[in-house]
Amino acid sequence: MTKSIEVTIFPDGRLDTTNASEYLGLSQKTLAMMRCQGNGPAFIKRGRIFYYKEDLDAWLQEGGKLSSTSQKRFPE
């Protein structure tokens, strides 16, 4: 079953935390925890937290290659 979602993307490709979490299918709290741990998608802070859609897509592609949580990769 496929669920359609509607997200708002700024003209420059940014998404706020609410829309990024919807896009990724994660909670806002999970995204916040990932930011603190340094293992989530790239983000910028300009008064508020924003994510670029291309960074979210790259993070999804990279993370989609794991077959178990024990395979967590660390930056080289």
PLY file of the C-alpha trace (Angstrom):
ply
format ascii 1.0
element vertex 76
property float x
property float y
property float z
element edge 75
property int vertex1
property int vertex2
end_header
0.00 0.00 0.00
1.38 3.39 -0.99
0.67 6.50 1.03
0.76 9.89 -0.65
2.20 12.77 1.32
2.39 16.45 0.58
5.51 18.35 1.54
6.42 21.98 1.08
9.79 22.68 -0.52
11.16 26.22 -0.65
12.15 27.50 -4.12
15.84 26.89 -3.34
15.19 23.22 -2.48
15.09 23.52 1.32
12.66 21.69 3.58
12.01 22.58 7.20
12.14 19.87 9.86
8.41 19.13 9.67
8.48 18.58 5.92
11.81 16.72 5.98
10.46 14.29 8.56
7.35 13.67 6.42
9.52 13.20 3.33
11.77 10.68 5.09
8.99 8.94 7.01
10.66 9.68 10.34
9.46 11.63 13.35
10.81 15.11 14.06
12.22 13.78 17.32
14.13 11.06 15.46
15.63 13.67 13.13
16.64 15.79 16.14
18.33 12.81 17.77
20.15 12.00 14.54
21.41 15.61 14.30
22.83 15.36 17.83
24.46 11.99 17.10
25.78 13.12 13.72
24.33 10.18 11.81
21.41 11.76 9.97
21.16 13.66 6.72
23.13 16.87 6.20
21.36 19.99 7.46
21.89 23.71 7.81
20.96 26.01 10.65
19.82 29.48 9.69
17.89 30.42 12.81
15.92 27.23 12.17
16.99 23.83 10.89
16.63 23.15 7.16
17.45 20.22 4.91
18.08 20.28 1.17
16.04 17.73 -0.78
19.13 16.53 -2.64
20.85 15.79 0.69
17.80 13.86 1.91
17.75 11.82 -1.31
21.49 11.08 -1.05
21.11 10.04 2.59
18.22 7.73 1.71
20.26 6.14 -1.11
23.27 5.64 1.14
21.28 4.28 4.08
19.19 2.00 1.93
22.16 -0.28 1.31
22.32 -1.69 4.84
20.76 -5.05 5.58
20.88 -4.80 9.39
21.43 -2.18 12.07
24.69 -3.89 13.03
26.17 -2.71 9.73
26.17 0.97 10.70
28.91 2.73 8.76
31.08 5.48 10.12
32.48 8.32 8.00
35.98 7.62 6.74
0 1
1 2
2 3
3 4
4 5
5 6
6 7
7 8
8 9
9 10
10 11
11 12
12 13
13 14
14 15
15 16
16 17
17 18
18 19
19 20
20 21
21 22
22 23
23 24
24 25
25 26
26 27
27 28
28 29
29 30
30 31
31 32
32 33
33 34
34 35
35 36
36 37
37 38
38 39
39 40
40 41
41 42
42 43
43 44
44 45
45 46
46 47
47 48
48 49
49 50
50 51
51 52
52 53
53 54
54 55
55 56
56 57
57 58
58 59
59 60
60 61
61 62
62 63
63 64
64 65
65 66
66 67
67 68
68 69
69 70
70 71
71 72
72 73
73 74
74 75
